Amino acid sequence: MGVDTKSILFGKPNATEIAQAVTEAFGFEPDIRLGFGNDEDPTYFIMTFPDTEDQTKARQLNVHLDCEGDYANVHEGKATLCSLGMWGGSIEIMEALARKFGGFVCDSDFDGEWRPVDRVENADASLAPLPPEAVLNLTLAKVVAPKAALEIRKLVKDREQFAKLMDALDVYRSQTAAAA
């Protein structure tokens, strides 16, 4: 089994939107070679296009739509998961996709370290704004470990628990600021 570079993309982009993102970023027209699932709603695709570092070699991007739970240590809820063999421009490709849609990138699934990647806002009005939960998860993942970010998100969803947490942090801040 090989080592892959992976991305979790927010907003549940479909195969056409991902192919369009590859074209916009690198000028390649991906070939959507396979689509599995039922005829009306495929859930898995394989796209091929040239590598960004060596255009004589073909990339095979695996796209899983509506993934949920596979990467619960990083992201909660449905998202689009992309996987690409870790060679050539794999990291550059996954970063471009994550910048387009927002999400996380894992440079090497051997290491399993995911990092947040903000969506770069542009004039593309066809993309819906990221939901507040996705923005919060990205922001938290930059300042605390992804697993801790998910635990904090759980607290935020429970308004009563969140209010108690904020009160406790306010008390802590006032006590530590007074001591400083």
PASEBA-1860 file (N, C-alpha, C; in nm, 3 decimals):
! residues 180
1> MGVDTKSI> 0.085/-0.117/0.000/0.000/0.000/0.000/0.090/0.123/0.000 ~ 0.057/0.221/-0.083/0.138/0.341/-0.094/0.098/0.449/0.005 ~ 0.177/0.553/0.007/0.151/0.667/0.093/0.079/0.772/0.009 ~ -0.025/0.833/0.066/-0.105/0.931/-0.006/-0.101/1.068/0.060 ~ -0.128/1.168/-0.021/-0.158/1.303/0.027/-0.308/1.316/0.018 ~ -0.371/1.370/0.124/-0.516/1.376/0.128/-0.565/1.515/0.161 ~ -0.690/1.540/0.125/-0.754/1.665/0.166/-0.900/1.638/0.201 ~ -0.947/1.714/0.298/-1.088/1.716/0.334/-1.138/1.852/0.289
9> LFGKPNAT> -1.238/1.853/0.201/-1.288/1.978/0.146/-1.426/2.010/0.201 ~ -1.444/2.134/0.244/-1.572/2.178/0.298/-1.667/2.218/0.185 ~ -1.795/2.223/0.218/-1.896/2.266/0.122/-1.941/2.155/0.030 ~ -1.889/2.034/0.051/-1.925/1.916/-0.027/-1.918/1.941/-0.179 ~ -1.803/1.987/-0.230/-1.793/2.007/-0.374/-1.809/1.875/-0.449 ~ -1.871/1.881/-0.566/-1.890/1.761/-0.645/-1.775/1.745/-0.745 ~ -1.779/1.640/-0.825/-1.671/1.609/-0.918/-1.650/1.723/-1.019 ~ -1.757/1.780/-1.068/-1.745/1.889/-1.165/-1.676/2.010/-1.104
17> EIAQAVTE> -1.712/2.044/-0.981/-1.652/2.159/-0.914/-1.503/2.135/-0.885 ~ -1.469/2.013/-0.850/-1.329/1.981/-0.824/-1.249/1.984/-0.954 ~ -1.306/1.927/-1.061/-1.239/1.932/-1.191/-1.217/2.077/-1.235 ~ -1.317/2.161/-1.213/-1.306/2.302/-1.248/-1.196/2.370/-1.166 ~ -1.184/2.335/-1.039/-1.080/2.392/-0.953/-0.940/2.352/-1.003 ~ -0.925/2.227/-1.048/-0.797/2.182/-1.103/-0.765/2.262/-1.229 ~ -0.865/2.281/-1.314/-0.845/2.357/-1.438/-0.805/2.501/-1.407 ~ -0.875/2.564/-1.312/-0.844/2.703/-1.276/-0.704/2.716/-1.218
25> AFGFEPDI> -0.664/2.622/-1.135/-0.535/2.632/-1.067/-0.417/2.595/-1.157 ~ -0.435/2.497/-1.245/-0.320/2.444/-1.319/-0.337/2.442/-1.471 ~ -0.457/2.471/-1.520/-0.478/2.473/-1.665/-0.502/2.336/-1.727 ~ -0.517/2.232/-1.645/-0.542/2.097/-1.696/-0.691/2.070/-1.697 ~ -0.737/1.996/-1.797/-0.876/1.951/-1.803/-0.881/1.806/-1.753 ~ -0.921/1.785/-1.627/-0.926/1.647/-1.576/-1.028/1.562/-1.650 ~ -0.994/1.436/-1.665/-1.083/1.338/-1.723/-1.147/1.262/-1.608 ~ -1.278/1.271/-1.596/-1.348/1.196/-1.491/-1.370/1.056/-1.546
33> RLGFGNDE> -1.288/0.964/-1.497/-1.285/0.831/-1.556/-1.387/0.735/-1.500 ~ -1.416/0.747/-1.374/-1.508/0.652/-1.311/-1.600/0.725/-1.215 ~ -1.720/0.677/-1.201/-1.811/0.728/-1.099/-1.891/0.614/-1.043 ~ -1.879/0.591/-0.915/-1.952/0.481/-0.852/-2.060/0.534/-0.760 ~ -2.160/0.456/-0.738/-2.276/0.493/-0.659/-2.396/0.466/-0.747 ~ -2.511/0.520/-0.709/-2.625/0.499/-0.798/-2.616/0.600/-0.913 ~ -2.687/0.575/-1.022/-2.676/0.658/-1.143/-2.708/0.804/-1.119 ~ -2.800/0.833/-1.030/-2.841/0.970/-1.008/-2.751/1.044/-0.912
41> DPTYFIMT> -2.681/0.971/-0.826/-2.602/1.036/-0.722/-2.473/0.959/-0.695 ~ -2.374/0.968/-0.787/-2.247/0.897/-0.764/-2.177/0.951/-0.640 ~ -2.103/0.864/-0.572/-2.035/0.905/-0.448/-1.884/0.891/-0.456 ~ -1.832/0.836/-0.565/-1.687/0.815/-0.577/-1.646/0.837/-0.722 ~ -1.538/0.911/-0.741/-1.486/0.939/-0.875/-1.336/0.921/-0.878 ~ -1.283/0.889/-0.995/-1.140/0.894/-1.019/-1.119/0.991/-1.134 ~ -1.035/1.092/-1.110/-1.001/1.191/-1.212/-0.856/1.174/-1.250 ~ -0.826/1.193/-1.377/-0.687/1.190/-1.421/-0.652/1.322/-1.487
49> FPDTEDQT> -0.527/1.364/-1.464/-0.473/1.485/-1.524/-0.321/1.481/-1.505 ~ -0.246/1.565/-1.578/-0.100/1.562/-1.564/-0.054/1.610/-1.427 ~ 0.062/1.560/-1.384/0.121/1.606/-1.260/0.171/1.749/-1.279 ~ 0.168/1.827/-1.174/0.210/1.967/-1.184/0.361/1.982/-1.195 ~ 0.437/1.883/-1.148/0.583/1.890/-1.155/0.639/1.820/-1.278 ~ 0.571/1.718/-1.327/0.615/1.645/-1.445/0.491/1.610/-1.528 ~ 0.463/1.693/-1.625/0.339/1.678/-1.702/0.337/1.556/-1.793 ~ 0.448/1.483/-1.800/0.448/1.359/-1.878/0.390/1.243/-1.797
57> KARQLNVH> 0.370/1.267/-1.666/0.314/1.163/-1.579/0.172/1.200/-1.541 ~ 0.085/1.099/-1.540/-0.056/1.121/-1.509/-0.082/1.103/-1.359 ~ -0.166/1.190/-1.305/-0.213/1.182/-1.167/-0.347/1.113/-1.166 ~ -0.378/1.044/-1.059/-0.508/0.982/-1.041/-0.563/1.031/-0.908 ~ -0.658/1.124/-0.914/-0.719/1.182/-0.795/-0.845/1.104/-0.760 ~ -0.847/1.047/-0.640/-0.964/0.975/-0.591/-1.050/1.072/-0.511 ~ -1.177/1.080/-0.545/-1.268/1.175/-0.481/-1.386/1.099/-0.422 ~ -1.402/1.111/-0.291/-1.514/1.048/-0.219/-1.607/1.159/-0.171
65> LDCEGDYA> -1.729/1.157/-0.220/-1.828/1.258/-0.183/-1.902/1.217/-0.056 ~ -1.942/1.315/0.023/-2.024/1.292/0.143/-1.962/1.194/0.242 ~ -1.830/1.200/0.260/-1.765/1.117/0.362/-1.803/1.169/0.499 ~ -1.825/1.078/0.589/-1.860/1.117/0.725/-1.803/1.016/0.821 ~ -1.730/1.064/0.920/-1.680/0.977/1.025/-1.542/0.919/1.000 ~ -1.496/0.914/0.873/-1.364/0.856/0.846/-1.252/0.935/0.912 ~ -1.270/1.065/0.924/-1.166/1.151/0.978/-1.224/1.236/1.091 ~ -1.296/1.171/1.181/-1.363/1.240/1.291/-1.264/1.305/1.386
73> NVHEGKAT> -1.137/1.262/1.382/-1.038/1.325/1.468/-0.997/1.462/1.415 ~ -1.040/1.497/1.292/-1.007/1.625/1.231/-1.132/1.705/1.197 ~ -1.233/1.638/1.144/-1.352/1.708/1.095/-1.477/1.629/1.132 ~ -1.578/1.700/1.174/-1.704/1.639/1.212/-1.807/1.671/1.104 ~ -1.880/1.573/1.059/-1.984/1.595/0.959/-1.936/1.554/0.820 ~ -2.023/1.572/0.722/-1.995/1.531/0.585/-1.898/1.628/0.518 ~ -1.814/1.572/0.435/-1.719/1.652/0.358/-1.676/1.568/0.238 ~ -1.605/1.631/0.146/-1.550/1.561/0.032/-1.405/1.525/0.064
81> LCSLGMWG> -1.369/1.399/0.047/-1.234/1.353/0.075/-1.164/1.325/-0.058 ~ -1.045/1.381/-0.074/-0.964/1.358/-0.193/-0.835/1.290/-0.152 ~ -0.787/1.199/-0.236/-0.665/1.125/-0.207/-0.583/1.114/-0.336 ~ -0.451/1.131/-0.320/-0.361/1.134/-0.433/-0.228/1.073/-0.389 ~ -0.169/0.986/-0.470/-0.039/0.929/-0.434/0.060/1.040/-0.400 ~ 0.140/1.018/-0.294/0.231/1.121/-0.246/0.360/1.121/-0.328 ~ 0.357/1.191/-0.439/0.475/1.211/-0.523/0.448/1.331/-0.612 ~ 0.551/1.382/-0.673/0.534/1.495/-0.763/0.468/1.614/-0.694
89> GSIEIMEA> 0.366/1.668/-0.757/0.299/1.786/-0.705/0.179/1.757/-0.617 ~ 0.177/1.642/-0.550/0.058/1.604/-0.472/0.020/1.707/-0.367 ~ 0.118/1.760/-0.295/0.087/1.858/-0.190/0.036/1.987/-0.252 ~ 0.099/2.031/-0.358/0.056/2.153/-0.428/-0.088/2.139/-0.478 ~ -0.123/2.024/-0.531/-0.258/2.000/-0.584/-0.360/2.003/-0.471 ~ -0.331/1.932/-0.361/-0.426/1.927/-0.249/-0.440/2.065/-0.184 ~ -0.330/2.140/-0.173/-0.340/2.274/-0.116/-0.426/2.364/-0.204 ~ -0.413/2.351/-0.336/-0.495/2.432/-0.427/-0.643/2.401/-0.409
97> LARKFGGF> -0.676/2.273/-0.395/-0.817/2.235/-0.373/-0.867/2.288/-0.240 ~ -0.786/2.274/-0.135/-0.828/2.321/-0.003/-0.842/2.473/0.000 ~ -0.756/2.545/-0.071/-0.769/2.691/-0.077/-0.896/2.732/-0.151 ~ -0.935/2.651/-0.247/-1.057/2.681/-0.324/-1.183/2.661/-0.239 ~ -1.186/2.552/-0.162/-1.308/2.516/-0.089/-1.296/2.531/0.063 ~ -1.176/2.542/0.115/-1.154/2.539/0.260/-1.149/2.396/0.306 ~ -1.063/2.368/0.405/-1.056/2.233/0.457/-0.925/2.202/0.524 ~ -0.885/2.076/0.516/-0.763/2.028/0.579/-0.681/1.951/0.476
105> VCDSDFDG> -0.549/1.952/0.493/-0.459/1.875/0.408/-0.371/1.789/0.496 ~ -0.352/1.666/0.455/-0.259/1.574/0.519/-0.152/1.544/0.414 ~ -0.031/1.601/0.432/0.075/1.584/0.333/0.110/1.437/0.312 ~ 0.108/1.359/0.420/0.143/1.218/0.414/0.053/1.140/0.510 ~ -0.027/1.048/0.456/-0.113/0.972/0.548/-0.033/0.871/0.630 ~ 0.095/0.855/0.599/0.183/0.775/0.685/0.202/0.845/0.818 ~ 0.220/0.979/0.813/0.234/1.058/0.936/0.099/1.090/0.999 ~ -0.002/1.112/0.916/-0.137/1.139/0.965/-0.157/1.276/1.025
113> EWRPVDRV> -0.068/1.370/0.997/-0.080/1.506/1.050/-0.162/1.592/0.955 ~ -0.278/1.638/1.000/-0.365/1.723/0.921/-0.341/1.868/0.958 ~ -0.347/1.956/0.861/-0.332/2.099/0.887/-0.446/2.175/0.821 ~ -0.494/2.280/0.886/-0.605/2.357/0.829/-0.557/2.444/0.713 ~ -0.644/2.461/0.615/-0.617/2.548/0.502/-0.741/2.634/0.480 ~ -0.724/2.765/0.495/-0.835/2.857/0.476/-0.875/2.865/0.330 ~ -1.003/2.883/0.308/-1.050/2.909/0.173/-1.011/3.051/0.136 ~ -0.953/3.066/0.018/-0.915/3.198/-0.030/-1.038/3.257/-0.099
121> ENADASLA> -1.089/3.363/-0.039/-1.208/3.427/-0.096/-1.170/3.495/-0.226 ~ -1.252/3.475/-0.326/-1.230/3.541/-0.455/-1.363/3.580/-0.515 ~ -1.362/3.614/-0.640/-1.483/3.661/-0.705/-1.577/3.548/-0.745 ~ -1.547/3.425/-0.706/-1.631/3.311/-0.742/-1.756/3.310/-0.655 ~ -1.861/3.373/-0.706/-1.985/3.384/-0.629/-2.063/3.253/-0.628 ~ -2.018/3.152/-0.705/-2.091/3.026/-0.709/-2.071/2.944/-0.582 ~ -1.967/2.974/-0.506/-1.943/2.900/-0.381/-2.021/2.963/-0.267 ~ -2.092/2.880/-0.197/-2.164/2.929/-0.079/-2.061/2.963/0.030
129> PLPPEAVL> -2.093/3.058/0.116/-2.001/3.088/0.226/-1.982/2.964/0.314 ~ -1.864/2.953/0.373/-1.842/2.842/0.464/-1.936/2.855/0.582 ~ -1.992/2.744/0.629/-2.078/2.751/0.747/-1.995/2.791/0.869 ~ -2.059/2.855/0.967/-1.985/2.897/1.086/-1.908/2.784/1.154 ~ -1.962/2.662/1.152/-1.893/2.549/1.214/-1.761/2.520/1.144 ~ -1.758/2.530/1.011/-1.635/2.505/0.937/-1.532/2.614/0.964 ~ -1.577/2.739/0.970/-1.487/2.850/1.000/-1.428/2.833/1.140 ~ -1.514/2.798/1.236/-1.467/2.776/1.373/-1.366/2.663/1.378
137> NLTLAKVV> -1.395/2.552/1.311/-1.305/2.437/1.312/-1.169/2.474/1.254 ~ -1.167/2.547/1.142/-1.040/2.589/1.083/-0.964/2.682/1.177 ~ -1.034/2.776/1.236/-0.970/2.872/1.327/-0.913/2.801/1.449 ~ -0.991/2.714/1.509/-0.944/2.641/1.626/-0.826/2.550/1.593 ~ -0.830/2.488/1.476/-0.723/2.395/1.439/-0.589/2.466/1.420 ~ -0.593/2.597/1.403/-0.468/2.673/1.391/-0.407/2.703/1.527 ~ -0.486/2.698/1.632/-0.435/2.736/1.764/-0.430/2.620/1.864 ~ -0.505/2.514/1.838/-0.502/2.395/1.924/-0.499/2.272/1.835
145> APKAALEI> -0.469/2.158/1.891/-0.466/2.033/1.815/-0.605/2.005/1.756 ~ -0.611/1.942/1.637/-0.741/1.915/1.574/-0.840/1.842/1.664 ~ -0.792/1.745/1.742/-0.882/1.671/1.830/-0.941/1.763/1.937 ~ -0.858/1.852/1.992/-0.907/1.950/2.091/-1.006/2.045/2.026 ~ -0.980/2.082/1.900/-1.072/2.171/1.828/-1.210/2.108/1.816 ~ -1.215/1.978/1.789/-1.345/1.910/1.779/-1.416/1.906/1.914 ~ -1.341/1.886/2.021/-1.403/1.886/2.155/-1.460/2.024/2.189 ~ -1.386/2.128/2.153/-1.436/2.264/2.178/-1.562/2.288/2.096
153> RKLVKDRE> -1.562/2.240/1.971/-1.682/2.256/1.887/-1.803/2.189/1.950 ~ -1.783/2.074/2.014/-1.894/2.006/2.080/-1.951/2.094/2.191 ~ -1.863/2.161/2.264/-1.909/2.252/2.370/-1.986/2.370/2.311 ~ -1.940/2.422/2.201/-2.005/2.537/2.138/-2.148/2.502/2.096 ~ -2.168/2.379/2.053/-2.302/2.336/2.009/-2.401/2.330/2.124 ~ -2.351/2.305/2.244/-2.437/2.301/2.362/-2.430/2.438/2.428 ~ -2.528/2.522/2.402/-2.526/2.662/2.446/-2.506/2.676/2.598 ~ -2.568/2.589/2.674/-2.555/2.597/2.820/-2.412/2.565/2.863
161> QFAKLMDA> -2.356/2.457/2.809/-2.218/2.421/2.841/-2.121/2.530/2.794 ~ -2.148/2.586/2.678/-2.061/2.690/2.623/-2.062/2.814/2.713 ~ -2.180/2.852/2.762/-2.189/2.968/2.852/-2.109/2.943/2.980 ~ -2.117/2.821/3.032/-2.042/2.787/3.153/-1.891/2.791/3.126 ~ -1.850/2.743/3.011/-1.709/2.748/2.975/-1.661/2.892/2.966 ~ -1.738/2.977/2.900/-1.699/3.118/2.885/-1.691/3.187/3.021 ~ -1.785/3.156/3.110/-1.780/3.213/3.246/-1.653/3.168/3.318 ~ -1.620/3.040/3.309/-1.500/2.989/3.374/-1.375/3.054/3.316
169> LDVYRSQT> -1.370/3.073/3.186/-1.254/3.139/3.124/-1.245/3.285/3.164 ~ -1.359/3.352/3.177/-1.358/3.492/3.221/-1.301/3.504/3.363 ~ -1.342/3.412/3.452/-1.291/3.412/3.590/-1.140/3.386/3.587 ~ -1.098/3.289/3.510/-0.956/3.256/3.500/-0.876/3.378/3.449 ~ -0.925/3.440/3.343/-0.856/3.556/3.289/-0.845/3.669/3.392 ~ -0.954/3.694/3.463/-0.949/3.803/3.561/-0.852/3.772/3.675 ~ -0.846/3.645/3.714/-0.754/3.607/3.822/-0.609/3.607/3.775 ~ -0.584/3.561/3.655/-0.445/3.559/3.607/-0.398/3.697/3.564
177> AAAA> -0.487/3.782/3.517/-0.449/3.918/3.481/-0.418/3.998/3.606 ~ -0.492/3.975/3.714/-0.471/4.047/3.839/-0.339/4.007/3.903 ~ -0.301/3.880/3.884/-0.176/3.830/3.944/-0.053/3.876/3.865 ~ -0.071/3.914/3.741/0.044/3.950/3.657/0.098/4.087/3.682
END
